[in-house]
Amino acid sequence: MPGLAIDRKWDAYGLTTAKILYGMPDHPSLLQTYVWQEYDLAPQFPELRRFLEFWQRELEGPLRSVTVAHKRLIRAGEYRSVTQELQLH
């Protein structure tokens, strides 16, 4: 069933927020926070992984920790089909 795969994908799709703690390149004893937010697929988080790979490859500040929060966009209880339409004017 092709539609079933799409439905499962949407079940995991949601807003992902990552709090990234990293060391300052010039001052290693100082830590800085960066907040990253993007729509991503849980639990693999391909967009976040791509961003962290880019960070490690291109930026000088070493990663110290990454804390991830994820909120699904659509849940079964939140979806309702439209049964009526009302037009004003």
Backbone torsions as a table, in degrees:
resi	resn	phi	psi	omega
1	MET	NA	108.8	-178.0
2	PRO	-62.9	-36.8	-178.7
3	GLY	-65.1	-30.1	-178.1
4	LEU	-64.4	-41.0	178.9
5	ALA	-62.7	-40.0	179.0
6	ILE	-65.7	-42.9	178.9
7	ASP	-60.7	-42.1	178.3
8	ARG	-64.9	-37.7	177.7
9	LYS	-61.4	-44.5	-179.4
10	TRP	-66.5	-28.5	178.1
11	ASP	-60.1	-35.3	-176.5
12	ALA	-96.2	-11.7	-175.8
13	TYR	-75.8	132.9	179.7
14	GLY	-172.4	-176.9	-179.7
15	LEU	-82.0	124.5	-179.8
16	THR	-113.2	131.6	177.2
17	THR	-121.6	129.8	178.2
18	ALA	-121.8	127.6	173.4
19	LYS	-97.7	115.0	-174.9
20	ILE	-107.2	123.6	177.1
21	LEU	-105.5	124.2	-176.2
22	TYR	-138.4	157.4	178.5
23	GLY	-84.8	142.6	177.2
24	MET	-73.5	133.2	-178.0
25	PRO	-59.8	-40.9	-177.4
26	ASP	-83.4	-21.9	-177.7
27	HIS	-134.5	83.1	-173.7
28	PRO	-59.4	-22.6	-179.7
29	SER	-80.7	-10.5	177.5
30	LEU	-96.9	138.7	177.6
31	LEU	-112.1	145.4	-179.8
32	GLN	-124.3	151.7	178.0
33	THR	-111.0	138.2	175.1
34	TYR	-128.1	133.3	178.2
35	VAL	-108.9	123.6	-179.5
36	TRP	-112.8	138.2	179.8
37	GLN	-142.4	133.4	-178.0
38	GLU	-162.4	157.8	172.3
39	TYR	-78.9	130.8	-172.9
40	ASP	-148.4	169.4	-179.6
41	LEU	-105.2	121.4	177.1
42	ALA	-88.1	150.5	1.8
43	PRO	-96.4	2.1	-177.5
44	GLN	-77.3	-31.5	-179.2
45	PHE	50.8	61.7	-177.9
46	PRO	-62.9	-36.7	179.5
47	GLU	-67.1	-43.2	178.5
48	LEU	-64.4	-42.7	178.5
49	ARG	-60.5	-42.4	178.3
50	ARG	-61.5	-42.5	179.8
51	PHE	-64.7	-44.4	-179.7
52	LEU	-66.8	-35.0	175.0
53	GLU	-64.2	-42.7	175.8
54	PHE	-59.8	-45.9	-179.5
55	TRP	-56.5	-50.6	-177.1
56	GLN	-66.2	-32.2	-178.0
57	ARG	-80.2	-38.5	-168.8
58	GLU	-109.9	-24.3	-174.9
59	LEU	-105.1	154.4	-174.7
60	GLU	-88.8	-23.7	-177.4
61	GLY	-72.3	116.1	-178.7
62	PRO	-69.9	137.8	178.6
63	LEU	-71.0	134.7	176.8
64	ARG	-106.0	-42.9	177.1
65	SER	-158.2	155.2	176.5
66	VAL	-134.6	121.1	177.6
67	THR	-110.7	127.9	-172.8
68	VAL	-116.2	135.7	171.6
69	ALA	-124.7	143.1	-176.5
70	HIS	-139.9	134.1	177.4
71	LYS	-127.5	117.6	178.4
72	ARG	-63.9	146.0	-177.9
73	LEU	-82.7	-42.2	-174.9
74	ILE	-124.3	129.4	174.4
75	ARG	-122.4	159.1	-178.0
76	ALA	-57.3	-40.9	-178.3
77	GLY	-73.8	-14.0	-177.9
78	GLU	-97.1	-8.8	-177.3
79	TYR	-97.9	129.7	174.3
80	ARG	-136.2	135.2	177.0
81	SER	-80.1	150.5	-179.7
82	VAL	-81.9	126.3	179.6
83	THR	-109.8	-16.4	179.1
84	GLN	-139.0	156.1	176.1
85	GLU	-134.8	133.2	-178.2
86	LEU	-117.0	132.0	-180.0
87	GLN	-116.5	129.1	176.8
88	LEU	-100.2	145.6	179.7
89	HIS	78.9	NA	NA
